[in-house]
Amino acid sequence: MSTETLQINLAQKIFSIWDEKLLQKINNLINSDIVGYTTDGKPLTAEQYRKEIDLAIEELESGKDKGLTTDEVRKNIMNAFNLE
């Protein structure tokens, strides 16, 4: 599907919506700077995301946090989901 077709399809769908709460949610989504969500489901803006990454890099470089190896991450996942 081309970008133009997608735009037209979305516009048509939005024009058919009469639920004000849903329209407000769509508006908030379109106008937000949210790039992701925290592990507990809170929205994360691009600026907050960059700050989190900068802090993590700082902690790794200073030795405050050693991080996890790929194997440690795999083991944590296996244990969390009882996949052993």
C-alpha positions as MATLAB code, in Angstrom:
seq = 'MSTETLQINLAQKIFSIWDEKLLQKINNLINSDIVGYTTDGKPLTAEQYRKEIDLAIEELESGKDKGLTTDEVRKNIMNAFNLE';
ca = [
       0.000    0.000    0.000;
       1.398    3.377   -0.942;
       1.780    6.228    1.512;
      -0.911    8.206   -0.286;
      -3.372    5.296   -0.118;
      -2.618    4.787    3.547;
      -3.220    8.491    4.255;
      -6.565    8.399    2.448;
      -7.650    5.219    4.237;
      -6.726    6.635    7.636;
      -8.452    9.945    6.912;
     -11.627    8.125    5.880;
     -11.586    6.060    9.049;
     -11.027    9.150   11.212;
     -13.867   11.002    9.460;
     -16.216    8.145   10.367;
     -15.413    8.343   14.102;
     -17.881   10.271   16.274;
     -16.560    9.186   19.682;
     -14.912   12.309   21.109;
     -12.742   10.345   23.572;
     -11.387    8.174   20.781;
     -10.734   11.211   18.583;
      -8.864   12.841   21.486;
      -6.730    9.715   21.894;
      -5.905    9.760   18.177;
      -5.062   13.461   18.403;
      -2.807   12.883   21.412;
      -1.055   10.031   19.635;
      -0.449   12.072   16.485;
       0.792   15.096   18.415;
       2.837   13.285   21.036;
       6.550   12.869   21.300;
       6.153    9.373   22.767;
       8.725    6.977   21.364;
       8.098    4.049   23.670;
       7.031    2.932   27.108;
       8.808    2.080   30.338;
       8.705   -1.453   31.712;
       5.775   -0.421   33.891;
       3.806    0.981   30.937;
       4.417    4.706   31.343;
       4.923    6.744   28.140;
       8.497    7.721   27.318;
       9.308   10.827   25.275;
      12.321   11.066   22.986;
      13.996   13.443   25.449;
      13.392   11.120   28.406;
      14.644    8.171   26.353;
      17.880    9.996   25.492;
      18.391   10.905   29.167;
      17.891    7.268   30.203;
      20.396    6.089   27.589;
      22.924    8.763   28.603;
      22.554    7.768   32.264;
      23.027    4.082   31.436;
      26.164    4.829   29.413;
      27.507    6.990   32.244;
      26.906    4.227   34.792;
      28.600    1.633   32.582;
      31.615    3.846   31.907;
      32.026    4.775   35.582;
      31.771    1.161   36.690;
      28.677    1.889   38.803;
      26.767   -0.656   36.720;
      28.422   -3.605   35.033;
      25.481   -4.463   32.776;
      24.600   -7.995   31.777;
      26.152  -10.351   29.280;
      24.015  -11.958   26.597;
      24.195  -15.243   28.484;
      23.030  -13.584   31.713;
      20.070  -12.042   29.891;
      19.163  -15.412   28.378;
      19.341  -17.090   31.798;
      17.154  -14.368   33.339;
      14.546  -14.826   30.615;
      14.646  -18.603   30.906;
      14.188  -18.367   34.686;
      11.439  -15.724   34.482;
       9.355  -17.837   32.108;
      10.307  -21.246   33.548;
      11.802  -22.338   30.223;
      14.595  -24.487   31.592;
];
